[in-house]
Amino acid sequence: MDNPFFDPNNQSDVIQDDNSFDREEDKPISPQTKKTMQKLFTVLISIGLIIGIISSWVIVKLMNKYGLTEKTNQLEPIQK
């Protein structure tokens, strides 16, 4: 490869050992943190549901107001 920025023999960017650094997901989660995260998840789901219900109600009201839910007039075919 004739790329001056790429050296295939240079291994400085490659991590040799996965255990050489402390990974956050390997640490055990405390019960208090788990409970807090469950509460946060429940609150976020509830907020999302409330926003969804309100916005769908508003959309239906607007569609009814502007007549977008009424059946359209069907044109009769021209017969000769």
N, C-alpha and C positions, 0 to 999 in steps of 0.2 A: 504494500500500500504506500503510495507516495504522498501521504499526508504528513506535513511537518509537525502537526499537533498530536499525532498518534504514534506512540512507541509501543509496539507489542511486547517488548522485553521489559518495559517498566511495570512493575507490580506494586507500586506504592499506593495506587488508588484502590487496590483490592484488599479487603479485610481477610486476613489469614485465618482467624479463629473467631467464631461467633460468640464464644464465651469471654472474649477479651473486653467486652463492655457490658455494663449493667443495663439490661433491657427492662423497660417499665412494665411490660405485660407479664413478666415472670414473677413480679412481686405479688404476694397474696393481698386481697382486698379486705380491708377491715369491715366488720359488720355495720359500723356506723356509716361508713362511706357507701356501702351497698344499699343501706336503707335510704340514705339521702338521694342516691341515684335513682332508686325505684320511685321515690316521691317526685323527683324532677321529671322522670319519664311519664308518670301518671298525669302530672300537671300539664306537660306539653301535649300529650294526647288529648286531654280534656279541652285545652284551649283550641287545638286544631279542630276538634269536633264542633265546638261552639261556633267558631268562625265559619266552618263549612255549612252548618245549619242556617246561620243567619244570612250568609251570602246566597245560598240557594233559595231561601225564602224571598229575599229581595229580588233575585232574578226572576222568579215565578211571578211576583207582583208586577214587575216592570213588563214582562211579556204579556200578562193579562191587560195591563193598562194600554199598551200600544197595539193590542189586537193580534199579537203574534201566535196566539194559541187557537184562534178561530179557524174553522175549516175554510179553505179557499174555494171560490166559485169555480165550478167546472164548466168549461166551455163546451157547448154542444157541437158535435161534428156537423159540418155543412153537408146537407144531402141535396142532390140534384134530382 
